[in-house]
């Protein structure tokens, strides 16, 4: 362990030098929901009572809970005995309060087509689709897979499931048919909701054909619902495949929002762990909704009457679940949803959208910010970005230069930046500034949010007050994962066994002299590429599944734009002639384009210890162009010289 995010690495020294501070501007504080420390003070006195107050104030319940928290490590139950409906909270209650005409989603298609959807319209469509799902035999507890582009129907599908208690499992549209099939089979999903295709970089990318390939291997799927978006030709199988527009056209718009238990399973979302098999992270109803509603409101200082919020994530990731669908809609926010890439038709598409809709709160990933930096200051300068007032980042550590660029060129020097640390497993934000209350430092996620307790510990679980170590969470929180689908032992082993009585996040972090937290990246074999988690083993398994490959080792090497880039070292079988391109395409087919290695080096051997373990640290050194230190534990030291020579010659 302790490799990529090694808490003793040079990163700490580099960050130590960061002493710029940014207190919230007075003009911002004047209207901020939280200034000062009152929320922190309240939560530190009694965190359970604090969360209960949030649950009572921010969420509508059909039945009050009788116990706030039942905690038997690693199993948490929040708001025990309470019942509620998530779709009611995201839709009906806003309409009932007279806000049916408020815009829920300003949707911007990549080709430039748009849709404006009010809360009343969204409610109606969700009800129709919920009825359509019922008509296909879907019942509470059934798993439904969703494989869609960034179109409003993705949110409709998720909310329709929530309305009737079905469990959604969204698979990012960029994943391959094989990845989709694996996830469908693990969850034993009954229905798949997909589209003919979607727009990306000016062209239609087909989804239904990939879905068809997947379904050929998924015996549990009984029905496929297809949204028409790309207009590309698709095959429809009679009796199994249904057009979305035909289903909702024939469905009633009346669908009561039945209450479900606070611990009813709301969704599964698969994420990479340290082994080849992705894990189905389980999130439930009451605690999750409380957590995402609370964080979306306070971390972004949301004023729902006036703000226009935009999160650039895809609904296929946890950020899209928590901060496009559930958090913002539960808070009755107006948001922008965009289908495509940031550089179509030009490199200023995002800034054009900000100006067009008057976006006030903008949430994106550091990898995107670094890309915008590369495209140059002139792109954002073409547009009026003065509506912006809060900026956020998520997914990976943000380097201070990118933070400063974001602050100056997007935020005009006036917008607080919230660097939000959290995970698929945490459900919602955990460590982040509050924009009206926290003095920020570029590159630091600052402090645990009110209600959250985090500590840095060393290898022996001793608490560290200043310096680097492993990030742990010491108290349960409402949005926490409730398990790994079908694998309780893996749940316990992965998160609750490394350190007693605490959750181990898998990240390295450091506390500076002022108590600020600095995230240092993963300490396990999980890579973070453009803010997406991919395990080294997953890519290795994909490579080895190619008939030409005998052995493969994969590492994440630091990359200026994507945070980390995937480097693979491959030993081919005797007489095979596969090349780098063939193998990269194979990985894309096995997992998806996001997992394609940036470089694949074909090698006759791999550096191994005498006990036969691949020395990934050495491979990472080679990939990052560092001088190799001590190789005395290597079985064959000459292989490193050879790899280094190859790496250098391929740079030319
Ligand atoms: O390593 C941390 C990094 O992303 C991981 C979680 O990835 P995922 O479950 O895909 O969720 C991403 C979106 C919440 C973490 O273990 N990470 C996330 N946010 C930050 C971060 N690293 C540093 N700073 C952040 N703000």
Boltz pocket constraint, residues with backbone or C-beta under 6 A from the ligand:
constraints:
  - pocket:
      binder: B
      contacts: [[A, 271], [A, 318], [A, 319], [A, 393], [A, 394], [A, 395], [A, 396], [A, 397], [A, 398], [A, 419], [A, 420], [A, 421], [A, 422], [A, 423], [A, 424], [A, 425], [A, 431], [A, 445], [A, 505], [A, 506], [A, 507], [A, 519], [A, 520], [A, 521], [A, 522], [A, 528], [A, 531], [A, 532], [A, 533]]
      max_distance: 6.0
